[in-house]
Amino acid sequence: MAVRALWYRGGILSLIDQRALPERTRVLRLRHLTEVAEAIRTLTVRGAPAIGVAAAYGMLLAQREGKLGPDAAARVLRATRPTAVDLFVGVEAVRSVWADGGDVARAAEGYRARTVEECHQIGVSGAPLFRRTRRVLTHCNAGALATVEWGTALAPLRVARAAGAHLFVWVDETRPLLQGSRLTAWELARERIPHAVIADNAAGHYLATGQVDAVIVGADRIARNGDFANKIGTYEKAVVAHENGVPFYVAAPWSTFDARRKDGRSIPVEERAEEEVLALAGRRTAPLRSHARNPAFDVTPSRYVTAFVTPSGIVRPRDLPRVLSERSRE
């Protein structure tokens, strides 16, 4: 079974410090709202579903501290990162219960349980796509570390492999913070899933030479028409996959779908500090007078998406508006 990215017990939110991987597995124990906010902001915890769960527990810690009300606590967490919609969903799942005088601990735990189960169901839904698909490319980390358990992009691969599929995973290193080589490869190595780390700019070579049978990624926010935001570099992979006739799948829980956004043009894109680009492992790699731009995400148009892998099954982009409309009426 995949690693657990975070857990809550006895008033303490414990989480794996993803900045320390793969060199060491360090667990941080957080007791205060401000610590959770900082962990989200600094990528100590990352990945849209995991951020949402951490934020839900952050609200619980705030309620137990008693220093802030539900709206003020929610503002602290919402200000940490703008792109991943799960953050806002996780906050609201607890804020609304807190404001109504309900059981805040039960609300936070319920949100965690729903996230874990939806990711498991993503695995069940998507596994048939990989019964005969041997060589898979992924970008960034959309495994258990990003989702508490199971993963989004990695969940179908885990379920398919457990059913006997023979899979090989191409792991994009994912500059500038190397979430692919540091985190996805770490998860795959723990489970002895065959894989190879490749430079981001090598993916086109493998797609063009017929060495990739499918691409699967996660998402941080998906608009109503199927445009979606994911880690910077995803757009390039989608375009090159489309050019070479390789299926491109996006795996996500329902909390990542933002039906209020008509299309990708309104999705906010976080820009992070330029130092993340100008240095690698603490060593500067660019001249001292050089500056950088560092968008953390890009937006991929729905026309490049073969299908979305959801907890309820496979959804084609053309069907997504209808599916989201039906879900809103349930």
C-alpha positions in Angstrom: 0.0 0.0 0.0 1.2 3.5 -0.7 2.5 5.8 2.0 0.2 8.1 4.0 1.1 11.8 3.4 -0.6 13.1 6.6 -2.7 12.0 9.6 -4.4 13.6 12.6 -4.4 12.2 16.1 -4.7 13.8 19.6 -4.8 17.4 18.5 -1.7 17.0 16.3 -1.5 17.1 12.5 1.4 14.9 11.4 2.7 15.1 7.9 5.7 14.0 5.8 7.9 17.0 5.0 8.1 16.6 1.3 10.9 19.1 1.0 13.2 16.6 2.7 12.5 13.7 0.3 14.1 11.5 -1.0 17.2 12.0 1.2 15.2 11.4 4.4 11.7 10.8 5.7 11.0 13.6 8.2 7.6 13.9 9.9 6.5 17.3 11.2 3.9 17.6 14.0 1.7 20.7 13.7 -0.5 22.1 16.5 -1.4 25.5 15.2 -3.2 27.1 12.3 -0.2 29.3 11.4 2.0 26.2 11.2 -0.4 24.5 8.7 -0.6 27.7 6.6 3.2 27.8 6.5 3.4 24.1 5.6 1.1 24.7 2.6 2.8 27.9 1.5 6.3 26.3 1.6 5.3 23.1 -0.2 6.0 21.0 3.0 2.6 19.5 2.1 1.6 19.8 -1.6 -0.7 18.3 -4.2 -4.2 19.6 -4.5 -6.1 16.9 -2.5 -3.5 16.7 0.2 -3.6 20.5 0.5 -7.3 20.4 0.9 -7.1 17.8 3.7 -4.4 19.7 5.5 -6.4 22.9 5.3 -9.5 21.1 6.7 -7.4 19.9 9.7 -5.9 23.4 9.9 -9.4 24.7 10.5 -9.9 22.1 13.2 -6.7 23.2 14.9 -7.8 26.9 14.7 -11.1 26.0 16.3 -9.3 24.2 19.2 -6.9 27.1 19.7 -9.9 29.5 20.1 -8.1 32.6 18.9 -9.9 33.1 15.6 -13.4 32.6 14.4 -14.2 30.4 11.4 -14.1 33.2 8.8 -10.8 34.6 10.0 -9.2 31.2 10.1 -10.5 30.5 6.6 -8.9 33.7 5.3 -5.5 32.7 6.7 -5.5 29.4 4.8 -7.1 30.7 1.6 -4.2 33.2 1.3 -1.6 30.5 1.1 -1.8 29.3 -2.5 -4.3 30.4 -5.2 -4.5 27.7 -7.9 -5.5 24.5 -6.2 -9.3 24.6 -5.7 -9.2 21.7 -3.3 -7.6 24.1 -0.7 -10.8 26.2 -0.8 -13.1 23.2 -0.8 -11.4 21.7 2.2 -11.5 25.0 4.1 -15.2 25.5 3.3 -16.1 21.9 4.3 -15.1 22.7 7.8 -15.8 26.5 8.0 -19.5 26.0 7.2 -19.9 23.4 10.0 -17.9 25.5 12.5 -20.0 28.5 11.7 -23.2 26.5 12.3 -22.0 25.2 15.6 -21.5 21.6 14.3 -18.9 19.0 15.0 -15.7 20.4 13.5 -13.6 17.3 14.1 -16.1 15.1 12.4 -16.2 17.5 9.4 -12.4 17.5 9.0 -12.2 13.7 9.4 -15.1 13.3 7.0 -13.4 15.4 4.4 -10.2 13.3 4.7 -12.2 10.1 4.4 -14.0 11.3 1.3 -10.7 12.4 -0.4 -9.1 9.0 0.3 -12.1 7.0 -1.0 -12.4 9.2 -4.1 -8.8 8.6 -4.9 -9.3 4.9 -4.5 -12.3 5.0 -6.8 -10.2 6.9 -9.3 -7.9 3.9 -9.3 -10.7 1.5 -9.8 -12.2 3.6 -12.6 -8.9 4.1 -14.4 -7.2 0.7 -14.0 -8.9 -0.8 -17.1 -7.2 1.9 -19.3 -3.8 0.3 -18.3 -4.5 -3.4 -18.6 -2.6 -3.5 -21.9 -0.9 -0.1 -21.7 2.7 -0.9 -20.6 4.7 2.4 -20.9 3.2 5.4 -19.1 4.5 8.9 -18.8 3.6 11.1 -15.8 4.5 14.7 -14.8 5.0 16.1 -11.3 3.7 14.1 -8.4 0.1 12.9 -8.3 0.7 10.0 -6.0 -0.1 9.3 -2.4 2.1 12.2 -1.2 -0.1 14.6 -3.1 -3.4 13.1 -2.1 -3.1 11.6 1.5 -3.3 8.0 0.1 -3.6 6.2 -3.3 -3.0 9.2 -5.6 -4.8 10.5 -8.6 -2.6 9.8 -11.6 -0.8 7.0 -9.8 -4.0 5.3 -8.4 -5.0 3.6 -11.7 -1.5 2.4 -12.1 -1.4 0.9 -8.6 -4.8 -0.8 -9.1 -3.8 -2.1 -12.5 -0.5 -3.4 -11.3 -2.2 -5.2 -8.4 -4.4 -6.9 -11.0 -1.4 -8.2 -12.9 -0.6 -5.4 -15.4 3.0 -5.1 -16.3 3.8 -1.3 -16.2 6.8 0.9 -16.8 6.6 4.6 -15.8 8.5 7.4 -17.4 8.9 10.0 -14.6 9.4 13.6 -15.7 11.8 15.2 -13.3 9.5 18.3 -13.1 11.7 21.4 -12.8 12.2 23.6 -10.9 11.4 21.7 -7.7 11.8 18.2 -9.0 8.6 16.7 -7.7 8.8 13.9 -10.2 12.4 12.8 -9.5 12.2 13.5 -5.8 8.6 12.3 -5.0 7.0 10.2 -7.7 10.2 8.2 -8.2 10.4 7.8 -4.4 6.9 6.3 -4.3 7.5 4.0 -7.3 10.8 2.8 -5.8 9.2 2.0 -2.5 6.6 -0.2 -4.3 9.2 -1.7 -6.8 7.3 -0.4 -9.8 9.7 -0.2 -12.8 10.4 3.4 -13.8 13.0 5.8 -15.2 13.5 9.4 -14.4 13.9 11.6 -17.5 14.6 15.3 -18.0 11.5 17.3 -18.7 12.7 18.1 -22.2 13.3 14.5 -23.0 9.5 13.6 -22.9 9.0 14.7 -26.5 11.7 12.3 -27.7 10.0 9.3 -26.1 6.6 10.3 -27.3 7.8 10.9 -30.8 9.7 7.6 -31.0 6.8 5.4 -29.9 8.1 4.6 -26.4 5.1 6.0 -24.5 1.7 4.3 -24.7 -0.3 6.8 -22.5 0.2 9.9 -20.4 -1.6 10.4 -17.1 -1.4 13.5 -14.9 -3.3 15.0 -12.0 -4.8 18.5 -11.8 -5.1 21.4 -9.4 -8.2 23.0 -10.9 -10.5 21.9 -13.8 -12.9 24.4 -15.4 -16.4 23.5 -16.5 -15.3 23.0 -20.2 -12.4 20.7 -19.3 -9.5 23.2 -19.4 -7.3 22.4 -16.5 -4.4 23.7 -14.5 -1.6 21.5 -13.5 2.2 21.7 -12.7 4.1 23.9 -15.2 5.1 21.8 -18.2 1.9 19.8 -18.4 0.6 21.8 -21.4 3.7 20.9 -23.4 3.2 17.2 -22.7 -0.4 17.4 -23.7 0.3 19.1 -27.0 3.1 16.6 -27.9 1.0 13.6 -26.9 -1.8 14.9 -29.1 0.6 15.4 -32.0 1.8 11.8 -31.7 -1.6 10.2 -31.2 -0.9 9.2 -27.6 -3.8 9.2 -25.2 -3.6 11.9 -22.5 -5.6 11.3 -19.3 -6.3 13.6 -16.4 -7.1 12.0 -13.0 -8.8 14.0 -10.3 -11.4 13.8 -7.4 -14.6 15.8 -7.8 -13.2 18.5 -5.4 -10.8 19.5 -8.2 -13.6 20.3 -10.6 -14.5 24.0 -10.4 -17.9 24.3 -12.2 -17.9 28.1 -11.5 -15.1 28.6 -14.0 -16.4 28.6 -17.5 -12.9 27.8 -19.0 -9.2 27.9 -18.2 -8.8 31.6 -18.9 -10.1 32.5 -15.5 -8.0 30.0 -13.5 -5.5 31.9 -11.3 -1.9 30.8 -11.9 0.5 31.1 -8.9 3.9 32.6 -9.5 6.5 31.6 -7.0 9.9 33.0 -6.0 12.5 33.3 -8.7 15.1 31.7 -6.5 13.4 28.3 -7.1 14.5 28.6 -10.8 17.9 30.3 -10.2 19.2 27.7 -7.8 19.2 23.9 -7.5 19.7 22.0 -4.2 20.8 25.3 -2.6 23.4 26.1 -5.2 22.9 29.0 -7.6 22.9 27.9 -11.3 22.5 31.3 -13.0 24.6 34.4 -12.9 24.1 36.7 -10.0 22.7 39.5 -12.2 20.1 37.2 -13.8 16.5 37.1 -12.9 13.8 34.5 -13.6 10.1 34.0 -13.9 8.5 31.1 -12.1 4.9 30.2 -12.9 4.0 27.1 -10.8 1.3 26.0 -13.2 0.1 26.2 -16.7 -3.4 25.7 -18.2 -4.1 23.0 -20.8 -7.1 23.3 -23.1 -9.6 20.5 -23.0 -9.1 19.7 -26.7 -5.8 17.9 -25.7 -7.5 15.7 -23.1 -8.6 12.2 -24.1 -10.6 11.7 -20.9 -10.9 12.5 -17.3 -10.6 9.7 -14.8 -13.0 10.5 -12.0 -14.3 8.6 -8.9 -17.5 7.9 -10.9 -15.8 6.6 -14.1 -14.3 7.9 -17.3 -15.6 11.2 -18.6 -14.9 12.6 -22.0 -14.3 16.4 -22.2 -17.4 17.0 -24.3 -19.5 15.3 -21.6 -18.0 17.2 -18.7 -20.4 20.2 -18.5 -23.4 17.8 -18.5 -21.9 15.6 -15.8 -21.0 18.6 -13.6 -24.5 20.0 -14.1 -26.1 16.7 -13.0 -23.8 16.5 -10.0 -24.8 20.0 -8.9 -28.5 18.9 -8.8 -27.8 15.8 -6.7 
